Amino acid sequence: MGGTQCAALTFLIHRNQITMTNTATLAPPSSDALASQETSPLEGQVRALRQAQAGGRHGEALPAARALLAEYPENRDLLLIEASALRHLSRIAEALDALGKLAALQPQFSLMHQERGLCHIARKDAPAAIDALLRAVQINPALPLAWRMLEGVYRISGDAQSAATAAAHTATVAALPPEVVSATALFSDGDLGAAETIIRAFLLSFGDHPEAMRLLAKIGMARKVYDDAELLLEAVLAMLPDHRAARLDYAQTLVHRHKHGQAQAALAPLLAADPENHDYRLLAASIAVGLGRQDEAIALYRAMLAALPQRAPVGVDPQGLRAMRADLQLWLGHALKTVGDLDPAIAAYREAARLRPAFGDAWWSLANLKTYRFATAEIATMRAAEQDAATQGPDKVHLAFALAKAQEDRGDYAESWQYYARGNATQRAASRYRAEIFETNTAEQKRVCTPAFFAARAGWGAPALDPIFILGLPRAGSTLIEQILASHPQVEGTQELPDIQRYALEMHGRDPDYDNPRYPTALADLLADDARALGERFLADTAAHRAEGRPFFIDKMPNNFRHIGLIHLILPNAKIIDARREPMACCFSNLKQLFATGQEFTYSAEDIARYYRTYLEVMRHWDAALPGAVLRVINEDVIEDLDGQVRRLLAFCGLPFDPACLAFHETRRAVRTPSSEQVRRPVNRDGMDQWRNFEPWLEPLKAALGDALTRWRD
């Protein structure tokens, strides 16, 4: 391993948190990392109850646990102690009832499934025991008791092959250091902080250990600190190139970092060794989607669906199998929608909803087609699922937005708004969005990226003419502009590419302070060679998306309007197009849109209005700092004068007129945005004034927009 990589790994392991917070170095490890931490009174009582159980005092632990449950009725540790005590006291039916309450609260708690398996063993119900224990080890593979019990039940059932597999897993877990086993169990059950404390202490005392490093990487992935995870997993594979699980983790991390070409190369050895492996094929399909190879993804999803059994074999959870099938149908629907195969996409979404009636994502995907109209029976199913207390939070949000769209299409705007408001409020409550971060960045862009700044750097960057950036707010008409330009024989439409935003994040550095950011100040530190190298890197990083090899290509990442200074510095000849829409129409369209990821400013009237106003502010700055560098295209103007605006667009891009750009709706290409079906129809006014149907509830939006209502064309 190279010295630079070793130094980076040492830094990662010594860092107190993998969350990029600015914290002190980890203190020297104690013999019991968890015991050294301060605990709450409840944690101390739970520990005492566990000690009582370890001593066989279950009759003493049970009433004490129940007394605490009266005060903390949803505490998973207390519910587990109650169930375990009941099992040891041979009150199995009561134990299973207690586990049922725990399952409703914590369905992915591995120890709950293990305890349920032990209860079924006590009842001599081998199939139920196998099912529960398998669920436990699927969540947490480092459960030695569950593996030992599985081995025994399989042997009693006469399944020697499965018993041998369980025994092998038992041996694998037994060979791991106890700290790694403990930390893995904590991680698997969601206790990331405690798991991280143990595993860092272990690595500091032990040194390089591939499983410990892999676990630290998985904690990084769970915290979405993918650059740290990538570095750790590279180091694991340098030590053990044939470590299949680490290689799969590495490929997944690369996908999260939008490095799809590298992910494909990392996954290739796994697919070559086991081409029918479900997890490998699933990741291969995700990579194909990321590279714009939708047909390849569609074929993979269909093959995986065909390979799944129609009925769950013994030991396989039937609900889990249905959920897996539903997920595959959803992803198949997404890929089919992207390429414009609408009827098969609808069929896939409806099948996903049939398999899981509370599958909010499937229902919202139908609504998000914009052209689908729900039947009365479908609305009734969605209502029941949305009101069901057992429906999980993300499903409830998706269902709320789907019901809002369904009622909007039926003309019941009052009820539609209730659902939109409910979905937005729930989504906003779960968000950590802070408008001040964007506003601080805007102020810094204005301070750093002045006309003098660019004049002093004239001629810097890669001179390529290839890129065309379409940016602006979401739902402002950028997909329509992209479809028009991608209909030209010299222009290739790709997708919303993440590269510019990734470069900006790299300039922020580790442990970024967004209240006092390093970027865009870091732009002033770049030398001419740095700017050129970064421009050439962009061209290389995006090459995998240019399957057709046309002279020009489009990057349609809306939020790149924040980074026009960076774009111009590294790619001075790139064309930049600002897609703009009237503020009430644009903001309302965002309020009624549930985005797959990001765009967290769209879930309240105050947030979206504030964001729109700051967008206008920064775009006015770019007009002054880079006069003529950005072409503003107003969505309403395109609808009213398609021919004139198309000619204006092509002239700005240096392209000859081509009539195919006027017939953009006839162009067959992959479109991944919510507007995919709208741009496959001729230009129309259908969406221009939809907000007026909701005007009685939009006064807060109008007030928050203020003078943006009159100055938005400036």
N, C-alpha and C positions, 0 to 999 in steps of 0.2 A: 504494500500500500504506500502511495506517495506521501511525502512529508506534508504537503499542503492539506491532503485529505485527512491525514492523522491529526493535524492541528485542529482542523474543523470539527472532527469527531470529538476530540477532547473538549472543545468548547461546548459542543452540544450536550455532552454527558454531564459537564460541570454546571451547566445552566440550571437554575432552580426550577424554572417552568419552561415547558415547550410552547407556551402560549404567547411568546414574544413580549411578555411583560418585562419591565425593567426592574429586575429583582436581584437580590444578593446571591453570591455563590452558595451552593449547597454546603451545609455544615458537615463535618466528618460523621460518617454513619455510625449509628449505635447498633447493638445486637438486635434490637426490636424497633424497627423504624417507626412503626405505627404507635408503639407504646410511648415513644419519645414525644409524640405530638400532644398538644393540649386537647382534652376531650370534654364534651359537654356532660352535664349530670346524667342525661338519658343514655349517652354512650357508655358511661361507667356502669349504669344499671344493666344495660344489655350485656356488657362484658361479664358482669357478675352472674347473670342468668346462664350464660354459656358455660361458665365455670361450674355452676351447679349441675348442669346437664352432663358436662364431662365427668363429673363425679357420680353420676347415676341418680341424682336427686331430682327426678322428673316430677314427682308429686309436689315438691317444693317450688319448682320453676313454673309450673302451670298457673297456679293462682297469682303468683307475682307478675307473670307476663300479662295475664288478663286484667289485673289492676292497672297496669301501665297502658294497656290497650284502651281502657276507658278514657284516658286522656289523649292518647295518640292512636286513634283507631286505624290509621292507614300506614303505620310504620311497618315496613316489610320485615325487618329483623324480628320484631315482636311477634308478628303473625307466623313467621317461620318457627320461632321457638315454641309458640303455642301448638302448632301442628306436630312438631317433632315430639314434644312432651306427650301429647295425646297418643301418638303412635306407640311410644315406648310403654304407655299405660294400657295398650291394647284397645284403645277407643278409636278404631280405624275410621269408622264412618264420620265421627266428629272431626278427626284429623283431615279427612278429605274435604269436609265442609269448610274448614278453616283455610285450606289450600285453594278452594274455589274463590274465596274472598281475595286471597293474595293474587291469584291468577288474573282476576278482573283489574287489579291495580297495577300489577307488574308482570305482564304476560311473557316478558323475555328474561325473567329472573331464573338463572340456571339452577340455583339451589332449591327453588320451589319445585321445578320439574323433577329434580333428584329425589326430593322428599316424597313427591307423589309416587315415583317409581318404587320407593321403599315401602310405601303403604300398600301398593298393589302386590308386592312380593309377600307382604304379611297376609294378604288375602288369597295368595296362591293364584293370582291372575297374571299369568306369564305374558300374554299379548299386550295387556295394558301396561305392565311393568316395562316391557321392552320399549313401547312407544314413548313413555314418559322419560325413561333414562336416555333414549336416543335424542329426545328434544334437549335434554340437559347438556349432553356432550356436544351437540351441534352448536349450542350457544357458547359453551365453555369446554374446550377440549382438554383442559387440565383439571379434570375432576377424577381423581384416582378411585374414589369409592364408587362412583357411577360406572366406571369401566369394569371394576371388579365384579359389581353386581350384574352387569350385562353379561360378562363372561360366564358367571354361574347360571343365570337364567337360560342363556343360549345352550349351555351343556345339558341342563335338565330337559330342555325342549328338543334335544337331539340335533341341534344345528352346530355341528363341529366347526364348520368353516367360519361362521360368524363369531363363535367362541374364541377361535384362534386370533381373529382380527382384534377382538376386544382385549385379549391377553397381550397382544403386541402393543396396543395403545397403553395398557397398564404399565408395561415395561418402559415405554418411552417416557411417560410421565414420571415414573420412579427414578429414571436416570437424570431428570432435571434437578437443578438446585432447588431447595425448598422455597427460596425467595422468589424464583421465577414462577413456580407453581402458584404461590400465594398472590403475586402481582397479576398473573394471568387471570386468576379467578376474580379478583377485584375488577380488573379491566372489563372482563366479559359481562359482569353484572353492573357496569356503568360507573364504578367508583374510580374515575380516572385519576383524581388527585392522589388518593392513597396508593394506587398502583404505581404511579409515577414516582412517588417518594421512595417506595421499596426498590424499584428497579434501578433508579439512579444510585441509590446507596450501594446496591449490589455491584453495579458496574464500576463504581469508584473503588471498591475494595477488591473485586475479582479481576478487573481488566476486561479485555475483549471477550465477549461471550455471544455467539450468533443469535441464540434464542432471546437473550435479554435485549440485545440491540434491535432485534426484529420487533419485540414487544414495545420498546420505546418508540420505534417508528410507527407502530400501529396507534399508539397514543397520540403521536403527532398527526396522523391521518384523521383520527377522531376529532382532534381540535382544529383540523383544516390548516395545519402548518405543514404543507406538503413539501416545501423545499428541504426542511430538516429531515422529513421522512425519506425523501429521495436519497439524500446523502448517506443516511444510516443504512438503508437497504443496499445501496451500491457497495458499501463496506462489507455487509454480510455476504453478498454474492462474490466479492473478491476473495473471501475466505472459503466459501462453499458454493462454487458455481452451479452445482446440481441441486441446490436446496429449492425444491419446487414451490413450497409455500411462500418462501421469501421472494422468489421470482414472480409469482402471481401478485403478491403485495406490491412489488416494484412496478410491474406493468400497470396496476391500478393507480398507483401514485402518479405515474407519468400521464395517465388519462386525466386525472384531476388537474394536472398542470398543463393540460391541453397540448402535451407533446405526443400527439397520436402516432406520428411516424416512428418515434423511438419506442413507444409502447408496443407497436406492432412487432418491431424487431425483438424486444424483450420477451414477448409472448410466444414467438415462433418456436423455440425449442420445446416448450410445454405442449403445444398443439401437435408438433411432430411426434412426441413421445406418447401422447394420449389424445388422438383427434376427436374422440367421442365424449371427452370430459365436458360436463355441462357448464361448469364454472369457466373453463377456458373458452368455450364457444360463446358464452354470454359476453365475456369481455371482448372477444374478437368482434362481436356484433357492435358493441359500443364503440370500438375503435373504428370500425367501418363507417358508422354514422359520423364520427368526428372527422373522418377524412372525406366525407361527402359521398361515400360509396353506398348509397341507400339500397341498391339492388342486391348487393352482397349481404347487407344486414337483413333484408327481407328474407333472403334464402336461408340464412342462419336461423332466424326466428322460427320460420316454418319447419325447418328440420328439427329444431329442439322441441317444438310442440308435437311433432309426429313421434318423436322418441319417448315422450312421457307416457307412462301407462294410463289407461283410461280409469282404472281402479287402483287404489293404493294397495301395494303389497303388504303382507304382514310386517309390522314393525315400522311402517311409514305412516305418518300422520295424514289422514285424508284431507283435513283442512289446509295443511301446509302444501299438499299437492295441488289443491284447487287454487290457492293463492299464487303458487308458482305459475300455473297455467294462466291465471288472470293477468299476472305481470307480463308474461310473454305476449299475450294478446294486446295489452296496452302498448308495449314497445313496437310490436308489429304494426299496430294502427298508426303510431307516430311516423314510422318510416314510410308507410303507404301514403299517408297524408302529405308528407314532404314531397313525394314525387307526383302527387296529383291523382293517385288512384283512390278516388273518394269513396266509391261504393264498398270496395273491400276494406277500406279504413273504418268506415262506419260499422261494418259487420264485425270487425275485430274489437272495436270499442264496446259494442253491444254485448259481445260474448264475454268480454272482461267484466262488464256490469252484471251479466247473468250469473257468472261464477261467484262474484262477490257483490251482492246487492248494495252494500254500503261503500263500495269502492269509489270514493269521491273523484279520484283522478280520472277514472273512466267516464263518469258522467260529465265532468268538466271538459274533457277532451271532445266529447260530442258537442257540447255548447260552444266550445272554442272554435269549432269549424265555421261559426258565424252563419252558416246556411242551414244547419240542422234544426228541425222543429220537433219538439218532444210530444209524444202521445200522452193522453190523459193518464193512462196506466203508468207510464214511466215517471210522470210528475208525482203520482201517488207513492211510488216506490222511493223516490228521492226524498219526499217529505218525511216518510216513515223513518228512513235511515238517518236523516238530519236531526230528527227529534229523539232518536234512540240514545239513551245514556251510554250504551256500550260502544257507540261509534267514536273512534279516536279523533283527536283534534285536527290533524291534517285533512282527514276525510270530511269532517264537518265544514271546514273552510271551503274545500272544493265543492261540496254539495251546496253550500250557500250561494256561491257564485253561479253554479249551474242552474239552480232554481231561480236566481235573479234574472238570468238570461231567458229562461223558459217563460217567466211571467212577463218580461219585457216584450217578447215576441207575441204574447197574447194580448198585449195592450193594458195589462194590469200594472200600471207604473207605480202605484202606491206600494203594493206588495213587493214588486220588483226592487224598489228602493230599500225596503226593509231588509231584504236579503243581501243586497249589495253593502248596505251599511253594516250589517252583522258580520259578513265575511271580511270586510275591510278592518273593522274594529278588532276582530280576533287576530288577524294577520299583523296589524300594527302593534298589538300588545305583545306579540312574540318577537318583535323586531328590536334591534339595538341601533336603529338608524338615528344619526345626529346631523341635523341640517348644518350645524356650525362647521363641521369638517369640510363640506363642500364650499361653504362660504369663505372659510379661511384659505382654502386652496385657490379660490378665485381671486382673492385679494393678493395672494402671492404671485399668481400668474400675471396680474396687472403690474405688480412691482418689478418682477424680473424680466418679463418678455416685452420690453419696450421697443419702439422703432429703432432706437440706437443699438439695442442688443442685437437685433437681426441685421442691421446695416454692418455692424462690425464682424458678422459671421457670414456675409454674403458669399455664396459659392461653396459653402460647407455641405457635407452630407453626400449620400450616394445619388448620382445624377439620373437614375432610372426614371423613365416616364410611366412605368407600368401601373402603379397603384392609383386607384380612384377611391377616395374615402367618402362615404355617405354617412352623415352624423346628424345629431339633433336629439330631440326628446323621443322616447318611444311613442308609437301610435300617432306620429306626425306626418306619415306619408313616405317614409324612407323605403319601405318595401316596394311601393309603386315606382319610385325613381329607380331603384335597383332593377326591377323587372323591365322597365323601359330600356335602360342601358344594356342589360344582359341580353336583350333581344337583338342587339347589334352584333354583326358577325366578328367584330374585332374585340369584343368585351366579354369576359367571363365573370359570371356572378359566382361568388363562393359562399360565404356565410358571415355571421358576426364573429370576426376573428379576435382572439383575446390578446394578441401579441403586444400591441401598443400599451394596453393597460398593464401587462406583465412587466414591461420595461420600466414603466412609471413606478410600480411597486418595488422593483429592484433598486431604483434610485432612492426610494424612501429608506431602504436599508433595514437591517434587523432591529427589532424593538422600536418600531416607528412611533413617533410622537405626533399625532395628527393635529394637535393644537399648536405645535411648533415644527412644521414638517420640513424635511430635508429636500423634498421635491416640491416645487420646481426650482428651488435655489440651486440644486445640484446641476441643473442645466448649464449654469455659468462656469462650472468646473470642467466641463467637457472641452477637449481639444479638437481640432479639426479632424484628426485621424479617428478620434473616438466617435464623432458624429457620423463620419463615413462608414465606419465599421458597424455601427448600430443600424444604419440604413441598409447595409448589405446583409446584416443578420435578419432584418425583417423580410427581405426578399427570399433569403434561404429558408427561414422558418415557415413562410407561407407557401413555399413551392409545392408542398404535398397537396395543397387544395386546388392547384391549377391543373386539373386533369386534362382539359381541352387544349392547353398550350396557346391560348390566344394572346395577342400582344398586350392587352390591358386586362386588369382584374379589379374586382370591387371588394373592399372591406366595409361591411355595413354595420359596424359596431356603433350604436347610437351614442354611447357615453364618451366616445372619442372627442367630442366637442370640448371636453375639459383639457385635451392634450394637443390642441392644434399647434401650439408652440413647439412641442417635441416633434410632432410630425413634420412641420416645416423645416426644422433644424436638421433632421436626419434624411428627409426625402423632399428636398426643396422643389422638385418638379412634379410632385404628386398633385393630383387634382382633388380639391376638397369641396364638398357640396353640403350645405346646411339645409336639411329638410325641416320646414317650419309649418305650423298649423295654428289657426285661430285659437286663442288660449282656452276659451270655455269648451270648445269641441275637443281639443287635445287633452285637457286635464280631466274632463269627464270620461273620455275614452280610456284613460289610464286608471281612473277610479273603478271602472267596471271590468278591468283586466286583471286576472290572477296570473302572475308571471311564474314560470318554472323556478327560476332563481334570480336573485338580485332585484334591482329596481325597487328597493324598499321605501323609496320616497313616494310611492304611488298609492299608499293605503290610508291616506287621510287628506281631506280638502286642504288643510293648512300646509301639510308637507308638500303636496304636488304644486300648489300655488307658489309657495316659497321657492321651490326648485325651479319652476318656470321663470320666475323673476330673476333668479341668479343666472340662469341660462341666458336670458336676454342681456344681462350685464356683461357676462364674459364674451358673448358674441359681439357686442358693441366694441369691446376692447380689441378683439381680433381684427375687426374692420378697420380700426385706427392703427393698430400696430403692423398689420399686413394688408394694406389696401389692395383690393383686387384679387387676393389669394383665395377667397372663399366665395362661391356662388350660392346665393340664397334662393331657394326654390320654395314657393308658397304652395301648399297642397291645394288650396282653393283655386289658385290660378291654373294649376295643372288640370283640374276638373273642368274649369270654364273654358280653357284654351289649350287643349292638348297639343295640337299641331305647333302652335307658337312656342310653348314651353319645351317641347321635345327638341325643336330646332335650336333653341337657346342652350339646352343642356349639351347637345352634341357639339355645338360650336365651342363652348367652354372647354370641353374635353379634347378638342382638336380632331373630331371625328366627322367624316362625311355623313350627310343625311342618308338614312336607310328607312324605307317604309315599314320594315319589320318592327321598328320601335313604336310606331303608331298602333300596330296590331299586337302589342305586347302580350295580350291575354291568350294568344295562340302559341306562345313560346312554351315548350315543354322543358322544364328544369326543376331542380329541387329547390323548394322554398320552405324554410324551417320556422318562420315567424308566424304570429297569430293572424297575419293578413294573407296567408298563403292562398286561401280560396277567393278572397276578394280580388287579388291581382290576376286571377285566372278568368275574370269576367271583364267585359269592356268597361271603360271608365264611366262612373255614374255618381249621382249625388246622394245615394242612399244613406251614407253615414255622416253627411255634413252637419245636419241639424238635430241629430238624435238627442242631444243634451236638452233641447227645449221640452221634450216630454217629461223631463225630471226637474224643470225649472223651479217648481215650488220648494224643492229641497236643496237647491244649489246656491242659495243666498250667501252662506258662509264662504263658498268658493269664490263667488264674485267679489266679496269684500276682501278676501285675502289676496286676490290678484291685483286689486287696486288699479293703478294707471297702466298696468300691462295690458288691460283690455283695450286701450286706445293706442299704446305705443308699440305694440308687438310687431308691426311692419317696419319700424324704424331701421 
